[in-house]
Amino acid sequence: MPTVQSNGLQIAYEEYGNTAGPALLMIQGLGMPLTGWPPALIDALVAEGFRVIIFDNRDIGQSELLHGMKVPNMLVQILRRKFRMQVKSPYQLTDMMRDVEGLMDALQIESAHLVGVSMGGMISQLLAIHKPQRVKTLTSIMSTTGSRKLPGPTRELNRHIVRGPKSATAEGRLEYQWKLWRLLGGPHYRLSDQELAEFLRRNFERGMTASGIARQTLAILAAPSRTAELKKTDIPTLVIHGDADPLIPVECGLATARAVPGARTAIIDGMGHDLPVALTGRLARLITQHVRTVDITNVA
């Protein structure tokens, strides 16, 4: 398991494909280790000639877990955000952005094509805002600007998330995650029971902790809107979003595209807040076509 020292933390990563090809750095979402990326999507991008780098964000998977950082009362912080008060968080999304920058430094990547999903899209946006010289292109998938004016999760999904697992046992956590991903999925691209079981097995084996997920959640809640800063960016951007996303509604993706000058959009009918196997080919084509508008060399 390769790791690097980044921003004072140990960050675990994996690398695939042509080391001489364009670097494609893929950033996962809330509570998701690098195993959240469908292997078929990675294979498809490798086949296009990319150097694909995936990694575990801080507090998840095999990267450093920050158990020494106390988690404030989550309900209180949710209420503080609702009433536009400052949210207390052990660390910020900008800290996670610096983790990505440190990973790039350690791997001697001067600039990369960023692909961020959900929270990973937020982190990618921050890198485009604060370190534009490190970003060749940005693909923001089912993410948001962070504006508090935008809609939030469906009532059913929100209720499930707030309730949490019925127990802290392995069985309780599995039951919670199984229902969570059934709620997150869109109507047109349902994972089979076998596909979902394999997806969850990979993630649990890689490592998921409740306290790490809570700290990442607080970083999201504490983050200010990026809308004004995104309007000043000049990074070729593609926004991909499903029109049936129950967690980060499609309006959030459209707001992201409106904020970034010249951004392109791909709204996928019936896609929820997941990366179903049936869509991996389409997602790989969208990402590849977007990257090729800027970096044609060394791509198969």
ABEGO torsion letter per residue (X at the ends): XBBBBBGGBBBBBBBBEBAABBBBBBBBBBGBBAAABBAAAAAAAAAAGBBBBBBBBBGBEABBBBAABBBBBAAAAAAAAAAGBBBBBABBAAAAAAAAAAAAAAAGBABBBBBBBEAAAAAAAAAAAABAAABABBBBBGBBAGBAABBBBBAAAAAAAAAEBABABAAAAAAAAAAAAAAABBAABBBBAAAAAAAAAAAAAAEBBAAAAAAAAAAAAABBBAAAAAAABABBBBBBBBAABAABBAAAAAAAAAABBGBBBBBBBGBBBBBBAAAAAAAAAAAAAAAAAABABGBX
